[in-house]
């Protein structure tokens, strides 16, 4: 008995060991003779074979066994991937931004072939600019800056913001109708891009979806923008926040979470630089301040990297070599494109001293509380204070009282840290000071050193357009407050039984968004574009169209988009002295002096529109005898008269 008790466990252990090291069949054979029924021993059952013997029929029970799921094919994988893309957060933001842009700019797309938003003057010129850029880049890119208007003025395309970034759209279609349609579509898309860019930047900073949505809508549809609806170049600012968001994403930086090296991605930084280059190609009125901001950020990031490197807080490089190369190339390309576009502007003669124009357009501090006439909410109530502004179209700079309120709340109740709120507040103050131009201590240490030395052709002599940066900073502050409110609401909902927010709590998180949308309600006019005279599709240039004024010439420029014939008419961001001289010299046309003057300019034909010369110096020009002047007159119809000077 003693031997059995002593040897039994050892034998059992040996049997277990062998069963593990050898195949199941051999283990079963060895286990059988060792199994005993002695006292204190437990009989082990032999293991069953796991495989069927050779030649045995197939097991019928395998029909009920579980089968492995087939892996999806290429088509199914591609479909799933496309589906995930279509319902991605930023895809939904894009859909919503497009719908919101159509609604909040209505009725722009109600009659997109025949109307312009706000007025017909500046939109006509900018529609011509986009058409000319697309046309000339296909036919003769070397003559880009020698446009068909302002004949024979050199570098005539540098008559305002170039809008070169929209040149691909200008390659589609021809004629005034296509130009009007193209302008209206780009106008709506520019509003959508404002919202998308604002959302991306605020989201990248670390705000939640609701906070980013409120901030993006407040930024994109601030009431002061309603006064700029006739300037597509000013509305087209969505690339600024979008480029900043992509650059921050590429460098792994977030205002809420700090610098995260694991999230760095050189690809995002490269796309951010490309968007920045596209933005500056649209014009310098917004592009030049954007360049200053990028330069400031480069200096700040460079100093931060240097400090971290000296302190050796991280064994790895703060920026990888790919990111460094991307930033270096991006900076060089951005600066190179900007300088290349700036060269023609530097050759354009200046019109007036910079200080005089900047002082004229500098708004007072109270302008930040006055809404434009195009605002359906504040246009009427602010009519009297708006009359006290020197130039209301550029000085009614209200970003929205809802935005003001949310930003103030964001100073004390926010997801941002206290030092970040104070930094945002300081940035808002600096931006407001720059927006005031010469109103703040005559701008000697603020606006004038940055922009006062540039020609008026750059379009940077209107300080009020820097309200873009004030609105963006206020939107970030406001988004912090809304994000904190939503976070508190979610914590409150989690404590409920069941843990799900009720409908009233959900609606409460959307109240700020509804208030912002209501304040952006517009009353923008949409006048009908004058119809193109049939003669503009047949007569070749160089020619002059009468009447010629600073406003009507912009419509004439639009009419030339059928053939792009050279015309002496022209108007834009600057008013060359030769244009004023032209209008004075032809005021008595047709007479000997005006005919000689036009021949000296090599103008071969004059087109007079009877329906538009009423009340102008050319009201009776179509009936004056011209036999003694050596020119020929032809009445094309009841409205059009053509004078051939050669």
CORMOKA-V301124 format. One record per residue. N is the residue number from 1. RES is the residue in one letter. PHI is phi in degrees with one decimal (* if undefined). PSI is psi in radians with two decimals (999 if undefined). Layout:
[[N:RES:PHI:PSI] [N:RES:PHI:PSI]]
This chain:
[[1:X:*:-0.71] [2:X:-64.9:-0.73] [3:X:-63.6:-0.68] [4:X:-64.1:-0.70] [5:X:-67.8:-0.58] [6:X:-78.4:-0.71] [7:X:-85.9:-0.39] [8:X:-57.4:-0.96] [9:X:-61.2:-0.63] [10:X:-64.6:-0.75] [11:X:-64.3:-0.70] [12:X:-62.8:-0.74] [13:X:-62.1:-0.72] [14:X:-63.3:-0.72] [15:X:-61.5:-0.71] [16:X:-64.2:-0.69] [17:X:-65.6:-0.74] [18:X:-66.9:-0.67] [19:X:-62.1:-0.46] [20:X:-81.1:-0.64] [21:X:-84.1:-0.41] [22:X:-111.1:2.92] [23:X:-62.8:2.79] [24:X:-60.7:-0.65] [25:X:-64.7:-0.82] [26:X:-64.3:-0.69] [27:X:-63.7:-0.67] [28:X:-66.3:-0.68] [29:X:-66.0:-0.70] [30:X:-75.0:-0.46] [31:X:-76.1:-0.46] [32:X:-65.2:-0.90] [33:X:-68.3:-0.38] [34:X:-82.2:-0.32] [35:X:-73.0:2.21] [36:X:-127.0:2.99] [37:X:-113.6:0.35] [38:X:-61.9:2.82] [39:X:-66.5:2.32] [40:X:89.4:-0.06] [41:X:-108.1:2.55] [42:X:-108.6:2.20] [43:X:-71.1:2.22] [44:X:-91.5:2.35] [45:X:-82.4:2.45] [46:X:-67.0:2.53] [47:X:-72.6:2.47] [48:X:-80.5:2.55] [49:X:-65.5:2.53] [50:X:-95.6:-0.18] [51:X:-124.2:2.62] [52:X:-78.1:2.52] [53:X:-65.6:2.72] [54:X:-59.8:2.45] [55:X:84.2:-0.10] [56:X:-75.2:2.56] [57:X:-65.4:2.74] [58:X:-62.5:2.55] [59:X:-70.3:2.10] [60:X:-67.7:-0.35] [61:X:-76.1:-0.18] [62:X:-67.0:-0.30] [63:X:-65.5:-0.41] [64:X:-96.5:0.03] [65:X:-74.9:2.72] [66:X:-71.8:2.38] [67:X:-105.0:2.53] [68:X:-70.8:2.47] [69:X:-72.5:2.37] [70:X:-70.1:2.41] [71:X:-69.7:2.50] [72:X:-64.7:2.58] [73:X:-78.5:-3.08] [74:X:-65.0:-0.71] [75:X:-65.3:-0.75] [76:X:-66.9:-0.72] [77:X:-63.1:-0.73] [78:X:-64.4:-0.69] [79:X:-63.8:-0.76] [80:X:-62.9:-0.72] [81:X:-64.5:-0.76] [82:X:-63.4:-0.69] [83:X:-61.9:-0.73] [84:X:-64.4:-0.65] [85:X:-65.8:-0.72] [86:X:-68.4:-0.42] [87:X:-111.3:0.29] [88:X:-66.6:2.76] [89:X:-55.2:-0.82] [90:X:-76.3:-0.40] [91:X:-66.4:-0.76] [92:X:-64.7:-0.67] [93:X:-62.5:-0.70] [94:X:-64.4:-0.79] [95:X:-59.6:-0.84] [96:X:-63.5:-0.67] [97:X:-65.6:-0.68] [98:X:-65.6:-0.78] [99:X:-63.7:-0.77] [100:X:-64.5:-0.65] [101:X:-64.1:-0.70] [102:X:-64.5:-0.74] [103:X:-70.9:-0.78] [104:X:-81.4:-0.17] [105:X:-107.3:0.10] [106:X:-60.8:2.42] [107:X:-103.0:0.78] [108:X:-58.2:-0.75] [109:X:-93.4:0.20] [110:X:-74.7:-0.78] [111:X:-130.6:1.21] [112:X:-70.5:-0.21] [113:X:-90.6:-0.21] [114:X:-131.9:-0.13] [115:X:-128.2:2.76] [116:X:-121.7:2.60] [117:X:-74.6:2.39] [118:X:76.8:-1.09] [119:X:-153.8:3.12] [120:X:-104.7:0.02] [121:X:-86.3:-1.30] [122:X:-59.9:-0.72] [123:X:-58.6:-0.62] [124:X:-63.3:-0.79] [125:X:-64.3:-0.74] [126:X:-72.3:-0.56] [127:X:-64.0:-0.66] [128:X:-64.8:-0.73] [129:X:-59.3:-0.81] [130:X:-64.0:-0.73] [131:X:-65.0:-0.76] [132:X:-63.2:-0.77] [133:X:-61.1:-0.78] [134:X:-65.9:-0.69] [135:X:-67.3:-0.84] [136:X:-74.8:-0.51] [137:X:-69.5:-0.39] [138:X:-85.8:-0.71] [139:X:-90.4:-0.85] [140:X:-155.0:1.42] [141:X:-59.4:-0.45] [142:X:-64.9:-0.36] [143:X:-103.0:0.46] [144:X:-55.5:-0.81] [145:X:-86.1:-0.16] [146:X:-96.4:1.34] [147:X:-73.2:2.93] [148:X:-76.8:-0.30] [149:X:-87.4:2.94] [150:X:63.0:0.40] [151:X:-56.1:2.37] [152:X:-99.9:0.62] [153:X:-66.2:2.27] [154:X:-77.1:2.72] [155:X:53.1:0.72] [156:X:-71.9:-0.31] [157:X:-73.8:-0.30] [158:X:-83.1:0.84] [159:X:-101.3:0.36] [160:X:155.9:-2.95] [161:X:-59.6:2.30] [162:X:-70.1:-0.52] [163:X:59.1:0.49] [164:X:-62.9:-0.48] [165:X:-62.6:-0.34] [166:X:-96.7:0.14] [167:X:-58.5:-0.68] [168:X:-56.8:-0.63] [169:X:-68.1:-0.58] [170:X:-68.2:-0.23] [171:X:-80.7:-0.15] [172:X:-100.5:2.06] [173:X:82.4:2.96] [174:X:-151.1:2.74] [175:X:93.7:2.89] [176:X:-63.0:-0.65] [177:X:-64.1:-0.78] [178:X:-64.4:-0.64] [179:X:-65.9:-0.70] [180:X:-66.5:-0.79] [181:X:-61.0:-0.79] [182:X:-60.0:-0.76] [183:X:-62.0:-0.80] [184:X:-65.4:-0.67] [185:X:-65.9:-0.78] [186:X:-64.7:-0.58] [187:X:-61.7:-0.79] [188:X:-68.8:-0.75] [189:X:-63.8:-0.58] [190:X:-63.9:-0.68] [191:X:-65.3:-0.71] [192:X:-63.4:-0.70] [193:X:-66.6:-0.57] [194:X:-58.6:-0.80] [195:X:-68.7:-0.73] [196:X:-63.9:-0.80] [197:X:-64.6:-0.74] [198:X:-63.2:-0.73] [199:X:-63.5:-0.79] [200:X:-62.0:-0.73] [201:X:-67.9:-0.82] [202:X:-66.8:-0.64] [203:X:-65.9:-0.72] [204:X:-65.5:-0.55] [205:X:-65.3:-0.43] [206:X:123.7:0.07] [207:X:-76.7:2.75] [208:X:-73.7:3.11] [209:X:-64.1:-0.77] [210:X:-66.0:-0.77] [211:X:-62.0:-0.74] [212:X:-65.4:-0.63] [213:X:-66.4:-0.77] [214:X:-64.2:-0.81] [215:X:-62.8:-0.68] [216:X:-66.4:-0.77] [217:X:-67.1:-0.71] [218:X:-63.3:-0.63] [219:X:-72.6:-0.77] [220:X:-74.1:-0.54] [221:X:-124.2:0.63] [222:X:-60.1:2.49] [223:X:-54.8:-0.59] [224:X:-63.6:-0.43] [225:X:-68.3:-0.40] [226:X:-63.1:-0.50] [227:X:-74.9:-0.22] [228:X:-106.3:0.23] [229:X:-64.3:-0.34] [230:X:-86.7:0.07] [231:X:-122.5:1.66] [232:X:-61.9:-0.54] [233:X:-66.7:-0.53] [234:X:-81.9:-0.62] [235:X:-68.4:-0.52] [236:X:-80.7:1.20] [237:X:-118.2:0.12] [238:X:-65.8:-0.42] [239:X:-67.5:-0.37] [240:X:-67.5:-1.03] [241:X:-66.0:-0.55] [242:X:-66.0:-0.75] [243:X:-64.7:-0.72] [244:X:-63.7:-0.68] [245:X:-64.5:-0.76] [246:X:-67.7:-0.69] [247:X:-65.0:-0.72] [248:X:-64.8:-0.71] [249:X:-63.5:-0.74] [250:X:-64.6:-0.52] [251:X:-94.3:0.07] [252:X:67.3:0.58] [253:X:-112.3:2.46] [254:X:-142.6:2.43] [255:X:-66.0:-0.57] [256:X:-83.1:-0.62] [257:X:-109.5:-0.04] [258:X:79.4:-2.75] [259:X:-91.4:2.15] [260:X:-122.4:1.71] [261:X:-57.3:-0.53] [262:X:-66.3:-0.29] [263:X:-100.6:0.14] [264:X:-67.2:2.55] [265:X:-156.4:1.96] [266:X:-63.6:-0.49] [267:X:-62.5:-0.77] [268:X:-63.4:-0.70] [269:X:-63.3:-0.70] [270:X:-63.1:-0.77] [271:X:-65.1:-0.63] [272:X:-61.5:-0.72] [273:X:-67.2:-0.65] [274:X:-64.1:-0.72] [275:X:-64.4:-0.68] [276:X:-63.6:-0.70] [277:X:-64.4:-0.73] [278:X:-61.9:-0.68] [279:X:-64.2:-0.77] [280:X:-70.4:-0.40] [281:X:-72.1:-0.27] [282:X:-76.5:-0.43] [283:X:156.4:2.83] [284:X:-93.3:-0.25] [285:X:-62.4:-0.59] [286:X:-106.6:-0.52] [287:X:-68.5:-0.63] [288:X:-69.4:-0.82] [289:X:-59.3:-0.62] [290:X:-62.6:-0.69] [291:X:-63.7:-0.68] [292:X:-62.2:-0.72] [293:X:-65.2:-0.76] [294:X:-62.6:-0.70] [295:X:-62.5:-0.72] [296:X:-63.2:-0.74] [297:X:-65.3:-0.67] [298:X:-62.3:-0.73] [299:X:-64.7:-0.79] [300:X:-63.2:-0.81] [301:X:-64.7:-0.70] [302:X:-61.6:-0.74] [303:X:-67.1:-0.69] [304:X:-63.6:-0.74] [305:X:-63.7:-0.71] [306:X:-64.3:-0.74] [307:X:-64.7:-0.78] [308:X:-63.8:-0.63] [309:X:-68.8:-0.72] [310:X:-67.1:-0.65] [311:X:-78.2:-0.25] [312:X:53.5:0.81] [313:X:-74.5:-0.32] [314:X:-135.3:2.27] [315:X:-67.3:-0.46] [316:X:-88.3:2.69] [317:X:-60.5:2.47] [318:X:-62.6:-0.71] [319:X:-120.6:2.26] [320:X:-67.9:2.88] [321:X:-65.7:-0.57] [322:X:-64.5:-0.73] [323:X:-68.5:-0.65] [324:X:-63.9:-0.78] [325:X:-64.0:-0.72] [326:X:-61.6:-0.78] [327:X:-65.1:-0.70] [328:X:-64.7:-0.84] [329:X:-65.8:-0.69] [330:X:-61.6:-0.75] [331:X:-63.9:-0.75] [332:X:-66.0:-0.75] [333:X:-66.2:-0.75] [334:X:-59.7:-0.85] [335:X:-66.8:-0.68] [336:X:-65.3:-0.78] [337:X:-64.1:-0.73] [338:X:-62.1:-0.77] [339:X:-66.9:-0.67] [340:X:-63.3:-0.71] [341:X:-72.3:-0.53] [342:X:-73.8:-0.40] [343:X:-55.9:-0.85] [344:X:-62.9:-0.57] [345:X:-67.7:-0.54] [346:X:-71.0:-0.33] [347:X:-93.9:-0.09] [348:X:-81.6:2.28] [349:X:-65.0:2.48] [350:X:-74.7:2.72] [351:X:-102.1:-0.58] [352:X:-157.3:2.78] [353:X:-57.0:2.44] [354:X:-60.8:-0.76] [355:X:-59.6:-0.64] [356:X:-66.2:-0.82] [357:X:-68.5:-0.73] [358:X:-63.8:-0.69] [359:X:-65.2:-0.65] [360:X:-65.1:-0.67] [361:X:-93.9:-0.02] [362:X:-73.7:2.17] [363:X:-85.7:2.70] [364:X:-78.2:2.94] [365:X:-63.3:-0.60] [366:X:-66.1:-0.26] [367:X:-63.3:-0.40] [368:X:-73.8:-0.07] [369:X:-115.9:0.14] [370:X:-114.8:2.22] [371:X:-88.0:2.72] [372:X:-76.8:2.90] [373:X:-66.5:-0.41] [374:X:-78.8:-0.07] [375:X:-84.9:2.15] [376:X:-69.8:-0.46] [377:X:-84.9:-0.83] [378:X:-107.7:-0.08] [379:X:-60.7:-0.86] [380:X:-70.7:-0.91] [381:X:-60.4:-0.46] [382:X:-100.9:0.27] [383:X:-62.2:-0.74] [384:X:-69.3:-0.90] [385:X:-63.3:-0.46] [386:X:-67.7:-0.48] [387:X:-68.8:-0.33] [388:X:-79.9:-0.13] [389:X:-86.2:2.47] [390:X:-65.0:-0.68] [391:X:-141.0:1.48] [392:X:-56.5:-0.55] [393:X:-62.2:-0.47] [394:X:-114.9:0.05] [395:X:-121.6:-0.14] [396:X:-83.4:1.67] [397:X:-115.4:0.55] [398:X:-68.8:2.08] [399:X:-82.3:-0.14] [400:X:120.5:2.23] [401:X:-69.7:-0.53] [402:X:-64.7:-0.72] [403:X:-65.0:-0.72] [404:X:-57.5:-0.83] [405:X:-63.4:-0.79] [406:X:-65.4:-0.65] [407:X:-66.5:-0.68] [408:X:-64.8:-0.72] [409:X:-62.5:-0.64] [410:X:-65.9:-0.27] [411:X:-74.3:-0.43] [412:X:-119.1:-0.24] [413:X:-142.7:1.73] [414:X:-161.4:2.81] [415:X:-80.3:-0.27] [416:X:-76.6:2.65] [417:X:-71.0:2.83] [418:X:-63.6:-0.69] [419:X:-69.7:-0.50] [420:X:-70.6:-0.66] [421:X:-63.9:-0.75] [422:X:-65.2:-0.65] [423:X:-66.2:-0.72] [424:X:-63.2:-0.70] [425:X:-62.4:-0.74] [426:X:-63.5:-0.69] [427:X:-65.3:-0.65] [428:X:-62.5:-0.76] [429:X:-62.1:-0.79] [430:X:-62.6:-0.73] [431:X:-64.6:-0.69] [432:X:-64.0:-0.72] [433:X:-61.1:-0.76] [434:X:-67.1:-0.62] [435:X:-65.2:-0.52] [436:X:-74.5:-0.20] [437:X:62.6:-2.20] [438:X:-82.5:-0.04] [439:X:-67.1:-0.53] [440:X:-94.2:1.77] [441:X:49.4:0.73] [442:X:59.8:0.23] [443:X:65.8:0.30] [444:X:-66.1:-0.57] [445:X:-113.8:0.17] [446:X:-125.5:-1.46] [447:X:-78.9:-0.76] [448:X:-61.8:-0.76] [449:X:-61.7:-0.49] [450:X:-85.2:-0.67] [451:X:-128.1:-0.20] [452:X:-70.4:-0.31] [453:X:-90.8:-0.02] [454:X:-95.5:2.71] [455:X:-68.2:2.70] [456:X:-65.6:-0.32] [457:X:-64.2:-0.39] [458:X:-74.2:-0.27] [459:X:71.2:0.49] [460:X:-109.4:0.36] [461:X:-98.9:0.30] [462:X:-118.2:1.62] [463:X:-59.7:-0.50] [464:X:-60.2:-0.35] [465:X:-73.4:-0.22] [466:X:-72.4:-0.03] [467:X:-60.5:-0.31] [468:X:-53.6:-0.79] [469:X:-74.7:-0.62] [470:X:-61.1:-0.80] [471:X:-64.2:-0.71] [472:X:-64.0:-0.75] [473:X:-67.5:-0.71] [474:X:-63.6:-0.64] [475:X:-65.2:-0.65] [476:X:-66.7:-0.74] [477:X:-61.5:-0.78] [478:X:-64.8:-0.69] [479:X:-62.6:-0.61] [480:X:-62.7:-0.69] [481:X:-67.6:-0.79] [482:X:-64.9:-0.70] [483:X:-63.1:-0.67] [484:X:-68.1:-0.68] [485:X:-61.7:-0.77] [486:X:-65.4:-0.68] [487:X:-63.2:-0.75] [488:X:-65.1:-0.68] [489:X:-64.1:-0.66] [490:X:-67.0:-0.68] [491:X:-64.5:-0.70] [492:X:-65.1:-0.69] [493:X:-67.0:-0.61] [494:X:-66.3:-0.43] [495:X:-83.4:-0.11] [496:X:-79.4:2.81] [497:X:-122.1:1.94] [498:X:-72.8:2.81] [499:X:-75.3:1.32] [500:X:-146.9:2.27] [501:X:-67.5:2.46] [502:X:-75.3:2.96] [503:X:-63.0:-0.63] [504:X:-67.9:-0.63] [505:X:-68.3:-0.66] [506:X:-65.7:-0.76] [507:X:-64.9:-0.57] [508:X:-62.9:-0.58] [509:X:-71.6:-0.30] [510:X:-98.8:-0.06] [511:X:-59.8:-0.80] [512:X:-58.1:-0.68] [513:X:-64.4:-0.75] [514:X:-63.0:-0.71] [515:X:-65.0:-0.71] [516:X:-64.6:-0.75] [517:X:-63.8:-0.73] [518:X:-62.1:-0.68] [519:X:-71.4:-0.29] [520:X:-91.1:0.09] [521:X:-60.3:2.18] [522:X:-102.1:2.76] [523:X:-128.3:0.67] [524:X:-70.8:2.32] [525:X:-75.4:2.71] [526:X:-134.2:1.38] [527:X:-70.0:2.74] [528:X:-80.8:2.37] [529:X:-75.2:2.31] [530:X:-59.1:2.47] [531:X:-71.8:2.49] [532:X:-68.8:2.26] [533:X:-63.8:2.48] [534:X:-60.7:-0.53] [535:X:-64.7:-0.42] [536:X:-69.3:-0.24] [537:X:-96.1:-0.05] [538:X:-124.1:-0.67] [539:X:-76.7:2.38] [540:X:-96.5:2.82] [541:X:-94.3:-3.09] [542:X:-70.6:2.50] [543:X:-147.2:2.90] [544:X:-127.2:2.36] [545:X:-107.5:2.24] [546:X:-111.3:2.40] [547:X:-79.7:2.73] [548:X:-122.3:2.04] [549:X:-139.3:2.99] [550:X:-62.9:-0.51] [551:X:-89.2:-0.88] [552:X:-66.5:-0.47] [553:X:-63.4:-0.46] [554:X:-68.7:-0.59] [555:X:-70.3:-0.67] [556:X:-60.2:-0.70] [557:X:-60.3:-0.69] [558:X:-65.2:-0.69] [559:X:-63.8:-0.45] [560:X:-76.9:-0.05] [561:X:-71.6:-0.05] [562:X:-78.3:-0.79] [563:X:-123.1:-0.24] [564:X:53.5:0.74] [565:X:-70.8:2.68] [566:X:-72.5:2.29] [567:X:-131.2:2.51] [568:X:-76.2:-0.29] [569:X:-67.6:2.65] [570:X:175.1:2.56] [571:X:-157.6:2.63] [572:X:-174.7:-2.66] [573:X:-64.8:-0.41] [574:X:-125.8:2.75] [575:X:-118.8:1.62] [576:X:-57.6:2.56] [577:X:-61.3:-0.53] [578:X:-64.8:-0.55] [579:X:-66.6:-0.72] [580:X:-65.0:-0.70] [581:X:-65.0:-0.68] [582:X:-59.6:-0.82] [583:X:-67.3:-0.59] [584:X:-70.0:-0.68] [585:X:-72.4:-0.45] [586:X:-105.7:0.24] [587:X:-63.1:-0.50] [588:X:-104.0:0.29] [589:X:-62.4:2.40] [590:X:-95.4:2.15] [591:X:-143.9:3.02] [592:X:-60.7:-0.77] [593:X:-64.6:-0.78] [594:X:-68.6:-0.65] [595:X:-65.8:-0.77] [596:X:-62.8:-0.69] [597:X:-63.6:-0.77] [598:X:-68.4:-0.64] [599:X:-64.9:-0.60] [600:X:-63.8:-0.60] [601:X:-80.5:-0.05] [602:X:66.9:0.56] [603:X:-83.9:2.19] [604:X:-98.0:-0.30] [605:X:-148.8:2.64] [606:X:-125.9:2.19] [607:X:-106.2:2.10] [608:X:-111.1:2.25] [609:X:-104.6:1.86] [610:X:-61.4:-0.64] [611:X:-68.7:-0.29] [612:X:-110.5:-0.12] [613:X:-92.7:0.03] [614:X:-64.3:2.22] [615:X:83.6:0.14] [616:X:-114.3:2.97] [617:X:-61.9:-0.26] [618:X:-102.1:0.39] [619:X:-63.0:-0.61] [620:X:-109.6:0.20] [621:X:-65.7:-0.48] [622:X:-73.5:-0.16] [623:X:-114.1:0.03] [624:X:-78.7:2.34] [625:X:-63.4:2.44] [626:X:-124.9:0.21] [627:X:-62.2:-0.64] [628:X:-81.6:-0.10] [629:X:-95.2:-0.10] [630:X:73.3:0.47] [631:X:-125.0:2.94] [632:X:-122.8:2.39] [633:X:-113.7:2.46] [634:X:-138.2:2.18] [635:X:-89.7:1.92] [636:X:-78.3:-0.69] [637:X:-157.6:-2.96] [638:X:-67.6:-0.25] [639:X:-112.4:-0.35] [640:X:-120.5:2.30] [641:X:-127.5:2.35] [642:X:-117.4:2.28] [643:X:-109.2:2.12] [644:X:-97.9:2.07] [645:X:-87.0:-0.28] [646:X:-112.7:999]]
